Amino acid sequence: MSKKQTSEAELVKCEVCLKEVPASAAEHSETDDYVAHFCGLECYQQWRKKKADTPRDN
């Protein structure tokens, strides 16, 4: 199996709803220590809102 076929077959879980989606189709956001994956724009927006509403420790 080629690298392209492997990456297309790889599944990742949406950070919000935990739905599995192909890595090649997932939206992603690089955060402080990891990359978060999202099944679509709606889940990404929910995640951003939750992250913005969460107070940060200094």
mmCIF file of the N, C-alpha and C atoms, coordinates in Angstrom:
data_MODEL
# 
_entry.id   MODEL 
# 
loop_
_atom_site.group_PDB 
_atom_site.id 
_atom_site.type_symbol 
_atom_site.label_atom_id 
_atom_site.label_alt_id 
_atom_site.label_comp_id 
_atom_site.label_asym_id 
_atom_site.label_entity_id 
_atom_site.label_seq_id 
_atom_site.pdbx_PDB_ins_code 
_atom_site.Cartn_x 
_atom_site.Cartn_y 
_atom_site.Cartn_z 
_atom_site.occupancy 
_atom_site.B_iso_or_equiv 
_atom_site.pdbx_formal_charge 
_atom_site.auth_seq_id 
_atom_site.auth_comp_id 
_atom_site.auth_asym_id 
_atom_site.auth_atom_id 
_atom_site.pdbx_PDB_model_num 
ATOM 1   N N  . MET A 1 1  ? 0.849   -1.180 0.000  1.00 0.00 ? 1  MET A N  1 
ATOM 2   C CA . MET A 1 1  ? 0.000   0.000  0.000  1.00 0.00 ? 1  MET A CA 1 
ATOM 3   C C  . MET A 1 1  ? 0.892   1.239  0.000  1.00 0.00 ? 1  MET A C  1 
ATOM 4   N N  . SER A 1 2  ? 0.601   2.197  -0.856 1.00 0.00 ? 2  SER A N  1 
ATOM 5   C CA . SER A 1 2  ? 1.418   3.410  -0.937 1.00 0.00 ? 2  SER A CA 1 
ATOM 6   C C  . SER A 1 2  ? 1.106   4.338  0.230  1.00 0.00 ? 2  SER A C  1 
ATOM 7   N N  . LYS A 1 3  ? 1.976   5.336  0.438  1.00 0.00 ? 3  LYS A N  1 
ATOM 8   C CA . LYS A 1 3  ? 1.744   6.308  1.503  1.00 0.00 ? 3  LYS A CA 1 
ATOM 9   C C  . LYS A 1 3  ? 0.431   7.044  1.288  1.00 0.00 ? 3  LYS A C  1 
ATOM 10  N N  . LYS A 1 4  ? 0.117   7.386  0.042  1.00 0.00 ? 4  LYS A N  1 
ATOM 11  C CA . LYS A 1 4  ? -1.127  8.103  -0.244 1.00 0.00 ? 4  LYS A CA 1 
ATOM 12  C C  . LYS A 1 4  ? -2.333  7.256  0.127  1.00 0.00 ? 4  LYS A C  1 
ATOM 13  N N  . GLN A 1 5  ? -2.328  5.975  -0.233 1.00 0.00 ? 5  GLN A N  1 
ATOM 14  C CA . GLN A 1 5  ? -3.446  5.097  0.104  1.00 0.00 ? 5  GLN A CA 1 
ATOM 15  C C  . GLN A 1 5  ? -3.566  4.921  1.614  1.00 0.00 ? 5  GLN A C  1 
ATOM 16  N N  . THR A 1 6  ? -2.437  4.831  2.306  1.00 0.00 ? 6  THR A N  1 
ATOM 17  C CA . THR A 1 6  ? -2.453  4.673  3.749  1.00 0.00 ? 6  THR A CA 1 
ATOM 18  C C  . THR A 1 6  ? -3.073  5.890  4.415  1.00 0.00 ? 6  THR A C  1 
ATOM 19  N N  . SER A 1 7  ? -2.657  7.092  4.015  1.00 0.00 ? 7  SER A N  1 
ATOM 20  C CA . SER A 1 7  ? -3.185  8.300  4.648  1.00 0.00 ? 7  SER A CA 1 
ATOM 21  C C  . SER A 1 7  ? -4.667  8.495  4.351  1.00 0.00 ? 7  SER A C  1 
ATOM 22  N N  . GLU A 1 8  ? -5.124  8.096  3.176  1.00 0.00 ? 8  GLU A N  1 
ATOM 23  C CA . GLU A 1 8  ? -6.540  8.219  2.843  1.00 0.00 ? 8  GLU A CA 1 
ATOM 24  C C  . GLU A 1 8  ? -7.380  7.242  3.650  1.00 0.00 ? 8  GLU A C  1 
ATOM 25  N N  . ALA A 1 9  ? -6.819  6.084  3.979  1.00 0.00 ? 9  ALA A N  1 
ATOM 26  C CA . ALA A 1 9  ? -7.553  5.079  4.733  1.00 0.00 ? 9  ALA A CA 1 
ATOM 27  C C  . ALA A 1 9  ? -7.502  5.350  6.234  1.00 0.00 ? 9  ALA A C  1 
ATOM 28  N N  . GLU A 1 10 ? -6.565  6.170  6.700  1.00 0.00 ? 10 GLU A N  1 
ATOM 29  C CA . GLU A 1 10 ? -6.428  6.463  8.121  1.00 0.00 ? 10 GLU A CA 1 
ATOM 30  C C  . GLU A 1 10 ? -7.627  7.256  8.616  1.00 0.00 ? 10 GLU A C  1 
ATOM 31  N N  . LEU A 1 11 ? -8.181  6.838  9.750  1.00 0.00 ? 11 LEU A N  1 
ATOM 32  C CA . LEU A 1 11 ? -9.316  7.536  10.343 1.00 0.00 ? 11 LEU A CA 1 
ATOM 33  C C  . LEU A 1 11 ? -8.854  8.307  11.569 1.00 0.00 ? 11 LEU A C  1 
ATOM 34  N N  . VAL A 1 12 ? -9.440  9.470  11.773 1.00 0.00 ? 12 VAL A N  1 
ATOM 35  C CA . VAL A 1 12 ? -9.194  10.274 12.964 1.00 0.00 ? 12 VAL A CA 1 
ATOM 36  C C  . VAL A 1 12 ? -10.553 10.604 13.571 1.00 0.00 ? 12 VAL A C  1 
ATOM 37  N N  . LYS A 1 13 ? -10.555 10.871 14.876 1.00 0.00 ? 13 LYS A N  1 
ATOM 38  C CA . LYS A 1 13 ? -11.808 11.210 15.554 1.00 0.00 ? 13 LYS A CA 1 
ATOM 39  C C  . LYS A 1 13 ? -11.961 12.717 15.649 1.00 0.00 ? 13 LYS A C  1 
ATOM 40  N N  . CYS A 1 14 ? -13.177 13.178 15.383 1.00 0.00 ? 14 CYS A N  1 
ATOM 41  C CA . CYS A 1 14 ? -13.516 14.588 15.544 1.00 0.00 ? 14 CYS A CA 1 
ATOM 42  C C  . CYS A 1 14 ? -13.339 14.951 17.010 1.00 0.00 ? 14 CYS A C  1 
ATOM 43  N N  . GLU A 1 15 ? -12.704 16.067 17.289 1.00 0.00 ? 15 GLU A N  1 
ATOM 44  C CA . GLU A 1 15 ? -12.433 16.528 18.651 1.00 0.00 ? 15 GLU A CA 1 
ATOM 45  C C  . GLU A 1 15 ? -13.718 16.812 19.431 1.00 0.00 ? 15 GLU A C  1 
ATOM 46  N N  . VAL A 1 16 ? -14.817 17.125 18.735 1.00 0.00 ? 16 VAL A N  1 
ATOM 47  C CA . VAL A 1 16 ? -16.072 17.510 19.394 1.00 0.00 ? 16 VAL A CA 1 
ATOM 48  C C  . VAL A 1 16 ? -17.041 16.333 19.506 1.00 0.00 ? 16 VAL A C  1 
ATOM 49  N N  . CYS A 1 17 ? -17.415 15.737 18.387 1.00 0.00 ? 17 CYS A N  1 
ATOM 50  C CA . CYS A 1 17 ? -18.454 14.702 18.400 1.00 0.00 ? 17 CYS A CA 1 
ATOM 51  C C  . CYS A 1 17 ? -17.901 13.281 18.372 1.00 0.00 ? 17 CYS A C  1 
ATOM 52  N N  . LEU A 1 18 ? -16.586 13.142 18.216 1.00 0.00 ? 18 LEU A N  1 
ATOM 53  C CA . LEU A 1 18 ? -15.875 11.865 18.198 1.00 0.00 ? 18 LEU A CA 1 
ATOM 54  C C  . LEU A 1 18 ? -16.214 10.980 16.999 1.00 0.00 ? 18 LEU A C  1 
ATOM 55  N N  . LYS A 1 19 ? -16.870 11.540 15.991 1.00 0.00 ? 19 LYS A N  1 
ATOM 56  C CA . LYS A 1 19 ? -17.151 10.814 14.759 1.00 0.00 ? 19 LYS A CA 1 
ATOM 57  C C  . LYS A 1 19 ? -15.828 10.533 14.049 1.00 0.00 ? 19 LYS A C  1 
ATOM 58  N N  . GLU A 1 20 ? -15.665 9.321  13.524 1.00 0.00 ? 20 GLU A N  1 
ATOM 59  C CA . GLU A 1 20 ? -14.450 8.992  12.786 1.00 0.00 ? 20 GLU A CA 1 
ATOM 60  C C  . GLU A 1 20 ? -14.597 9.450  11.345 1.00 0.00 ? 20 GLU A C  1 
ATOM 61  N N  . VAL A 1 21 ? -13.576 10.140 10.865 1.00 0.00 ? 21 VAL A N  1 
ATOM 62  C CA . VAL A 1 21 ? -13.555 10.633 9.490  1.00 0.00 ? 21 VAL A CA 1 
ATOM 63  C C  . VAL A 1 21 ? -12.184 10.332 8.895  1.00 0.00 ? 21 VAL A C  1 
ATOM 64  N N  . PRO A 1 22 ? -12.097 10.185 7.568  1.00 0.00 ? 22 PRO A N  1 
ATOM 65  C CA . PRO A 1 22 ? -10.798 9.978  6.950  1.00 0.00 ? 22 PRO A CA 1 
ATOM 66  C C  . PRO A 1 22 ? -9.877  11.177 7.235  1.00 0.00 ? 22 PRO A C  1 
ATOM 67  N N  . ALA A 1 23 ? -8.626  10.908 7.542  1.00 0.00 ? 23 ALA A N  1 
ATOM 68  C CA . ALA A 1 23 ? -7.679  11.974 7.848  1.00 0.00 ? 23 ALA A CA 1 
ATOM 69  C C  . ALA A 1 23 ? -7.578  12.966 6.694  1.00 0.00 ? 23 ALA A C  1 
ATOM 70  N N  . SER A 1 24 ? -7.706  12.471 5.480  1.00 0.00 ? 24 SER A N  1 
ATOM 71  C CA . SER A 1 24 ? -7.586  13.343 4.309  1.00 0.00 ? 24 SER A CA 1 
ATOM 72  C C  . SER A 1 24 ? -8.760  14.317 4.189  1.00 0.00 ? 24 SER A C  1 
ATOM 73  N N  . ALA A 1 25 ? -9.895  14.018 4.830  1.00 0.00 ? 25 ALA A N  1 
ATOM 74  C CA . ALA A 1 25 ? -11.088 14.866 4.728  1.00 0.00 ? 25 ALA A CA 1 
ATOM 75  C C  . ALA A 1 25 ? -11.320 15.711 5.973  1.00 0.00 ? 25 ALA A C  1 
ATOM 76  N N  . ALA A 1 26 ? -10.562 15.460 7.027  1.00 0.00 ? 26 ALA A N  1 
ATOM 77  C CA . ALA A 1 26 ? -10.794 16.150 8.299  1.00 0.00 ? 26 ALA A CA 1 
ATOM 78  C C  . ALA A 1 26 ? -10.246 17.571 8.275  1.00 0.00 ? 26 ALA A C  1 
ATOM 79  N N  . GLU A 1 27 ? -10.995 18.471 8.901  1.00 0.00 ? 27 GLU A N  1 
ATOM 80  C CA . GLU A 1 27 ? -10.489 19.809 9.171  1.00 0.00 ? 27 GLU A CA 1 
ATOM 81  C C  . GLU A 1 27 ? -9.570  19.663 10.372 1.00 0.00 ? 27 GLU A C  1 
ATOM 82  N N  . HIS A 1 28 ? -8.540  20.499 10.478 1.00 0.00 ? 28 HIS A N  1 
ATOM 83  C CA . HIS A 1 28 ? -7.666  20.390 11.632 1.00 0.00 ? 28 HIS A CA 1 
ATOM 84  C C  . HIS A 1 28 ? -7.178  21.751 12.082 1.00 0.00 ? 28 HIS A C  1 
ATOM 85  N N  . SER A 1 29 ? -6.787  21.788 13.333 1.00 0.00 ? 29 SER A N  1 
ATOM 86  C CA . SER A 1 29 ? -6.250  23.002 13.923 1.00 0.00 ? 29 SER A CA 1 
ATOM 87  C C  . SER A 1 29 ? -5.062  22.627 14.776 1.00 0.00 ? 29 SER A C  1 
ATOM 88  N N  . GLU A 1 30 ? -3.925  23.271 14.545 1.00 0.00 ? 30 GLU A N  1 
ATOM 89  C CA . GLU A 1 30 ? -2.754  23.016 15.363 1.00 0.00 ? 30 GLU A CA 1 
ATOM 90  C C  . GLU A 1 30 ? -2.885  23.827 16.634 1.00 0.00 ? 30 GLU A C  1 
ATOM 91  N N  . THR A 1 31 ? -2.916  23.133 17.754 1.00 0.00 ? 31 THR A N  1 
ATOM 92  C CA . THR A 1 31 ? -3.038  23.796 19.036 1.00 0.00 ? 31 THR A CA 1 
ATOM 93  C C  . THR A 1 31 ? -1.678  23.808 19.714 1.00 0.00 ? 31 THR A C  1 
ATOM 94  N N  . ASP A 1 32 ? -1.640  24.121 20.997 1.00 0.00 ? 32 ASP A N  1 
ATOM 95  C CA . ASP A 1 32 ? -0.377  24.239 21.712 1.00 0.00 ? 32 ASP A CA 1 
ATOM 96  C C  . ASP A 1 32 ? 0.480   22.979 21.633 1.00 0.00 ? 32 ASP A C  1 
ATOM 97  N N  . ASP A 1 33 ? -0.104  21.826 21.925 1.00 0.00 ? 33 ASP A N  1 
ATOM 98  C CA . ASP A 1 33 ? 0.684   20.599 22.026 1.00 0.00 ? 33 ASP A CA 1 
ATOM 99  C C  . ASP A 1 33 ? 0.253   19.481 21.086 1.00 0.00 ? 33 ASP A C  1 
ATOM 100 N N  . TYR A 1 34 ? -0.765  19.699 20.288 1.00 0.00 ? 34 TYR A N  1 
ATOM 101 C CA . TYR A 1 34 ? -1.266  18.621 19.444 1.00 0.00 ? 34 TYR A CA 1 
ATOM 102 C C  . TYR A 1 34 ? -2.069  19.198 18.284 1.00 0.00 ? 34 TYR A C  1 
ATOM 103 N N  . VAL A 1 35 ? -2.491  18.320 17.392 1.00 0.00 ? 35 VAL A N  1 
ATOM 104 C CA . VAL A 1 35 ? -3.352  18.717 16.285 1.00 0.00 ? 35 VAL A CA 1 
ATOM 105 C C  . VAL A 1 35 ? -4.737  18.159 16.568 1.00 0.00 ? 35 VAL A C  1 
ATOM 106 N N  . ALA A 1 36 ? -5.746  19.005 16.542 1.00 0.00 ? 36 ALA A N  1 
ATOM 107 C CA . ALA A 1 36 ? -7.128  18.582 16.754 1.00 0.00 ? 36 ALA A CA 1 
ATOM 108 C C  . ALA A 1 36 ? -7.799  18.406 15.397 1.00 0.00 ? 36 ALA A C  1 
ATOM 109 N N  . HIS A 1 37 ? -8.589  17.352 15.258 1.00 0.00 ? 37 HIS A N  1 
ATOM 110 C CA . HIS A 1 37 ? -9.298  17.075 14.008 1.00 0.00 ? 37 HIS A CA 1 
ATOM 111 C C  . HIS A 1 37 ? -10.793 17.276 14.205 1.00 0.00 ? 37 HIS A C  1 
ATOM 112 N N  . PHE A 1 38 ? -11.460 17.693 13.131 1.00 0.00 ? 38 PHE A N  1 
ATOM 113 C CA . PHE A 1 38 ? -12.895 17.974 13.180 1.00 0.00 ? 38 PHE A CA 1 
ATOM 114 C C  . PHE A 1 38 ? -13.554 17.410 11.943 1.00 0.00 ? 38 PHE A C  1 
ATOM 115 N N  . CYS A 1 39 ? -14.789 16.891 12.114 1.00 0.00 ? 39 CYS A N  1 
ATOM 116 C CA . CYS A 1 39 ? -15.501 16.307 10.978 1.00 0.00 ? 39 CYS A CA 1 
ATOM 117 C C  . CYS A 1 39 ? -16.037 17.385 10.043 1.00 0.00 ? 39 CYS A C  1 
ATOM 118 N N  . GLY A 1 40 ? -16.140 18.610 10.527 1.00 0.00 ? 40 GLY A N  1 
ATOM 119 C CA . GLY A 1 40 ? -16.636 19.688 9.682  1.00 0.00 ? 40 GLY A CA 1 
ATOM 120 C C  . GLY A 1 40 ? -16.564 21.026 10.383 1.00 0.00 ? 40 GLY A C  1 
ATOM 121 N N  . LEU A 1 41 ? -16.998 22.039 9.699  1.00 0.00 ? 41 LEU A N  1 
ATOM 122 C CA . LEU A 1 41 ? -16.921 23.409 10.195 1.00 0.00 ? 41 LEU A CA 1 
ATOM 123 C C  . LEU A 1 41 ? -17.763 23.622 11.446 1.00 0.00 ? 41 LEU A C  1 
ATOM 124 N N  . GLU A 1 42 ? -18.917 22.983 11.521 1.00 0.00 ? 42 GLU A N  1 
ATOM 125 C CA . GLU A 1 42 ? -19.792 23.162 12.677 1.00 0.00 ? 42 GLU A CA 1 
ATOM 126 C C  . GLU A 1 42 ? -19.110 22.694 13.974 1.00 0.00 ? 42 GLU A C  1 
ATOM 127 N N  . CYS A 1 43 ? -18.485 21.525 13.959 1.00 0.00 ? 43 CYS A N  1 
ATOM 128 C CA . CYS A 1 43 ? -17.772 21.041 15.141 1.00 0.00 ? 43 CYS A CA 1 
ATOM 129 C C  . CYS A 1 43 ? -16.556 21.919 15.438 1.00 0.00 ? 43 CYS A C  1 
ATOM 130 N N  . TYR A 1 44 ? -15.864 22.361 14.413 1.00 0.00 ? 44 TYR A N  1 
ATOM 131 C CA . TYR A 1 44 ? -14.715 23.235 14.622 1.00 0.00 ? 44 TYR A CA 1 
ATOM 132 C C  . TYR A 1 44 ? -15.139 24.536 15.320 1.00 0.00 ? 44 TYR A C  1 
ATOM 133 N N  . GLN A 1 45 ? -16.249 25.111 14.891 1.00 0.00 ? 45 GLN A N  1 
ATOM 134 C CA . GLN A 1 45 ? -16.733 26.348 15.498 1.00 0.00 ? 45 GLN A CA 1 
ATOM 135 C C  . GLN A 1 45 ? -17.148 26.126 16.952 1.00 0.00 ? 45 GLN A C  1 
ATOM 136 N N  . GLN A 1 46 ? -17.776 24.993 17.248 1.00 0.00 ? 46 GLN A N  1 
ATOM 137 C CA . GLN A 1 46 ? -18.134 24.679 18.629 1.00 0.00 ? 46 GLN A CA 1 
ATOM 138 C C  . GLN A 1 46 ? -16.881 24.570 19.486 1.00 0.00 ? 46 GLN A C  1 
ATOM 139 N N  . TRP A 1 47 ? -15.854 23.907 18.979 1.00 0.00 ? 47 TRP A N  1 
ATOM 140 C CA . TRP A 1 47 ? -14.598 23.745 19.703 1.00 0.00 ? 47 TRP A CA 1 
ATOM 141 C C  . TRP A 1 47 ? -13.931 25.095 19.960 1.00 0.00 ? 47 TRP A C  1 
ATOM 142 N N  . ARG A 1 48 ? -13.904 25.955 18.938 1.00 0.00 ? 48 ARG A N  1 
ATOM 143 C CA . ARG A 1 48 ? -13.294 27.287 19.089 1.00 0.00 ? 48 ARG A CA 1 
ATOM 144 C C  . ARG A 1 48 ? -14.030 28.104 20.150 1.00 0.00 ? 48 ARG A C  1 
ATOM 145 N N  . LYS A 1 49 ? -15.370 28.044 20.136 1.00 0.00 ? 49 LYS A N  1 
ATOM 146 C CA . LYS A 1 49 ? -16.157 28.785 21.118 1.00 0.00 ? 49 LYS A CA 1 
ATOM 147 C C  . LYS A 1 49 ? -15.865 28.274 22.526 1.00 0.00 ? 49 LYS A C  1 
ATOM 148 N N  . LYS A 1 50 ? -15.846 26.964 22.706 1.00 0.00 ? 50 LYS A N  1 
ATOM 149 C CA . LYS A 1 50 ? -15.557 26.388 24.011 1.00 0.00 ? 50 LYS A CA 1 
ATOM 150 C C  . LYS A 1 50 ? -14.161 26.778 24.477 1.00 0.00 ? 50 LYS A C  1 
ATOM 151 N N  . LYS A 1 51 ? -13.195 26.740 23.575 1.00 0.00 ? 51 LYS A N  1 
ATOM 152 C CA . LYS A 1 51 ? -11.814 27.097 23.905 1.00 0.00 ? 51 LYS A CA 1 
ATOM 153 C C  . LYS A 1 51 ? -11.732 28.572 24.296 1.00 0.00 ? 51 LYS A C  1 
ATOM 154 N N  . ALA A 1 52 ? -12.465 29.436 23.599 1.00 0.00 ? 52 ALA A N  1 
ATOM 155 C CA . ALA A 1 52 ? -12.442 30.880 23.903 1.00 0.00 ? 52 ALA A CA 1 
ATOM 156 C C  . ALA A 1 52 ? -13.120 31.169 25.240 1.00 0.00 ? 52 ALA A C  1 
ATOM 157 N N  . ASP A 1 53 ? -14.125 30.372 25.606 1.00 0.00 ? 53 ASP A N  1 
ATOM 158 C CA . ASP A 1 53 ? -14.863 30.573 26.855 1.00 0.00 ? 53 ASP A CA 1 
ATOM 159 C C  . ASP A 1 53 ? -14.144 30.005 28.076 1.00 0.00 ? 53 ASP A C  1 
ATOM 160 N N  . THR A 1 54 ? -13.136 29.158 27.847 1.00 0.00 ? 54 THR A N  1 
ATOM 161 C CA . THR A 1 54 ? -12.410 28.531 28.939 1.00 0.00 ? 54 THR A CA 1 
ATOM 162 C C  . THR A 1 54 ? -11.280 29.450 29.415 1.00 0.00 ? 54 THR A C  1 
ATOM 163 N N  . PRO A 1 55 ? -11.281 29.809 30.711 1.00 0.00 ? 55 PRO A N  1 
ATOM 164 C CA . PRO A 1 55 ? -10.199 30.677 31.209 1.00 0.00 ? 55 PRO A CA 1 
ATOM 165 C C  . PRO A 1 55 ? -8.861  29.925 31.187 1.00 0.00 ? 55 PRO A C  1 
ATOM 166 N N  . ARG A 1 56 ? -7.808  30.659 30.860 1.00 0.00 ? 56 ARG A N  1 
ATOM 167 C CA . ARG A 1 56 ? -6.462  30.070 30.797 1.00 0.00 ? 56 ARG A CA 1 
ATOM 168 C C  . ARG A 1 56 ? -5.734  30.309 32.099 1.00 0.00 ? 56 ARG A C  1 
ATOM 169 N N  . ASP A 1 57 ? -4.925  29.336 32.510 1.00 0.00 ? 57 ASP A N  1 
ATOM 170 C CA . ASP A 1 57 ? -4.060  29.510 33.669 1.00 0.00 ? 57 ASP A CA 1 
ATOM 171 C C  . ASP A 1 57 ? -2.818  30.290 33.255 1.00 0.00 ? 57 ASP A C  1 
ATOM 172 N N  . ASN A 1 58 ? -2.359  31.180 34.083 1.00 0.00 ? 58 ASN A N  1 
ATOM 173 C CA . ASN A 1 58 ? -1.150  31.942 33.760 1.00 0.00 ? 58 ASN A CA 1 
ATOM 174 C C  . ASN A 1 58 ? 0.050   31.296 34.319 1.00 0.00 ? 58 ASN A C  1 
# 
